Amino acid sequence: MDTHKVGSDTTVLADSLEVPGIGHIPVNAYVLTAREPVVVDTGMSLSDRDFVAALGSVIDPADVRWIWLTHPDRDHTGGIFDLLDAAPDARLVTTFIAAGIMSTERPLPMDRVHFLNPGQTLDVGDRVLDAFRPPLFDNPATVGFYDEKTRICFSSDCFGGPMPTAELAESGHANDLKPEELRNAQLLWATVDSPWVQIVDPLKYGTWVDRIRQMNPEIVLSTHLPPAVRMTGRMIETITMAPDVDPFVGPDQAALEEMLRAFEPGGLTPA
């Protein structure tokens, strides 16, 4: 896991996961060192990841006051319970639906939960965070936020895109890709992660996209994209195209069997 600063008081805890045929998917969490420090998401639920240890290189977990869970998918919740133990004064910012989903695996300490819906705000001491629902998402409980003090938009899965290498996914920036490469990556991700976008009314969808345009953030921090600095206009144009892109169709059983044969000693052999 790579850690690096973006903006004046935000740190990326960057990880990635390789998906055959798609690329290296960035999986980011963030630390916002506000007066009341905020951790945004808690990494992947894989046995070889120690999110709290990685977080400890940035901030003493005991100093964390808020854990903003953008949604309860397993690539966002890996360290949640360990962090709740390590940060006894922290409260978990989530939604009613997300708390219900998480409780199917393990009960949440409800006295430490802070329900927050899109359109509401959270005061973290030296700034107010504005909660909103991103225009693209894969979970109905998704809530991102905009930090007006730093002009950073935390967009959860929205604006994501697979990267060609793990190094770029974990330590690069979105503008390391050529504009066409980034556009193709983001449109691929939109069709994979939010397939419903291809059956919506483009005009209604466009009104949701316009909400980010009106924010006009200087930096966009997605869970699944390296930091994007001063690229918002270009990325908005890209996701506006999503309803018109061909649907993603994943490998079928025959393709899976071919991939498995390739992993065998000697690789594929002629039939």
Beta strands, then each sheet from edge to edge (+ up, - down):
strand 1: 2-6
strand 2: 10-19
strand 3: 23-32
strand 4: 38-40
strand 5: 66-68
strand 6: 91-94
strand 7: 113-115
strand 8: 121-123
strand 9: 128-132
strand 10: 144-147
strand 11: 152-156
strand 12: 219-222
strand 13: 228-229
sheet 1: 1+ 2- 3+ 4- 5- 6- 7-
sheet 2: 8+ 9- 10+ 11- 12- 13+
end
